Amino acid sequence: MTDHDPASATNQNHDQHQDQDQLLTPPEAAAELGLSVEQLAQMRREGTGPDWGELTRRLIRYTRGDLTTWQQHQSSTTHPDTSEEHQ
């Protein structure tokens, strides 16, 4: 018997994809990002935060994948490549 189960690997990939599509409330998204709900709301108003969707007029949701993408973008823009020589 092998340690590698193709069905298990397929299920893990499927679960990871579903996890990225999981809808989060603003309080859940804020907690994931280490922000307050108020900070996240301000960023939403300013258009500087992660992508979000409005399911109804007052029902806002974020996907875990959008939070991840936004965090990666933030870290790449706030930590410039230091390998370039400064003149």
QUIQUI-V97001 format. One record per pair of residues at least 24 apart in sequence whose C-alpha atoms are under 8 Angstrom apart, sorted by sequence separation. I is the first residue (numbers start at 1). J is the second residue. D is the distance in whole Angstrom. If there is no record, write none. Layout:
i=I j=J d=D
i=I j=J d=D
This chain:
i=29 j=62 d=7
i=26 j=60 d=7
i=33 j=67 d=8
i=25 j=60 d=7
i=26 j=61 d=6
i=29 j=64 d=8
i=25 j=61 d=5
i=26 j=62 d=7
i=24 j=61 d=5
i=25 j=62 d=7
i=23 j=61 d=6
i=24 j=62 d=5
i=29 j=67 d=7
i=33 j=71 d=8
i=23 j=62 d=6
i=24 j=63 d=6
i=23 j=63 d=5
i=24 j=64 d=7
i=22 j=63 d=5
i=23 j=64 d=7
i=21 j=63 d=5
i=22 j=64 d=6
i=20 j=63 d=6
i=21 j=64 d=6
i=22 j=65 d=8
i=20 j=64 d=5
i=21 j=65 d=6
i=19 j=64 d=7
i=20 j=65 d=4
i=19 j=65 d=8
i=20 j=66 d=8
